[in-house]
Amino acid sequence: MNRIAANLTKTLRLLPRAALILMLLAAPVLAVPMMRADAGSTIEAPALRKSGVGFVLLVSLQRG
C-alpha cells in the first residue's frame, strides 16, 4: 500500500509541471490558426507603376 501511495504522490507532484510544459509547447501551435483567421494582419506592398523606360533603353542599345 505504501508503494502505491508513493507512486501516486510522485505522479501528483509531476502533474502540474507536465501540464505547464505541455501548455508552453502547445501555445505557438494554437496561436497560428488565430493569426491566419485575422484578415487585417496582412501587409501588402503598394503596386508598382509600370513605365516603358526598359523597352526604350533596349531599343536604343540595339541601334547603337
N, C-alpha and C positions, 0 to 999 in steps of 0.2 A: 504494500500500500504506500509505503514511503517513496518508493521508486516512481510510482505513478504520479504522486503528488509533486515530486521534484521535477519530473518531466513537464508536468502541467504548469508549474510556476515558471520554469525556464521558457516555455513556449509563450506564456502570457507576458513575460518581460520582453521578448523579442518581437512580439506582435506590433507594438506602436512604432518601433524602429523600422520594421519591414514596411509598414504602411506609409511612413514618411518617405522612405527611399522609393517606393512604388509611385507615390504622388509626384515626386521630383522628376522621375523618369517619364511619367505619362503626361506631364504638363505641356511640353512642347508639341507632342503628338496631337493632343486635344486642342491646342491653340491654332493649328494650321487650318482646319476647316472653318473656324470662325473668322480668320483673316481673309480667306478666299470668298466668303459669303458677302463681305462688305464691298460694295461696288465703288465706294468713294476713296478707297486706298490705292487705286491705280493712278499712276502719274504718267501721262503721255507727253511726248515731246511735240512741240509745235510743228506743223507741216512746213517743209522746206519749199521755198519759192524756186520754181524752175526757170532757168534763164538759158538762152541759146548761145552763151559765150563759148562753151566747149565745141559746139559744131562750127562756129565761126573760126575758132582757133585751128581746128582740124583742117578746114578748107584752106585757110591761109598758109598753113605749113606745107600742104601738098603742092601748092602753086610755086613756092619758093625753091 
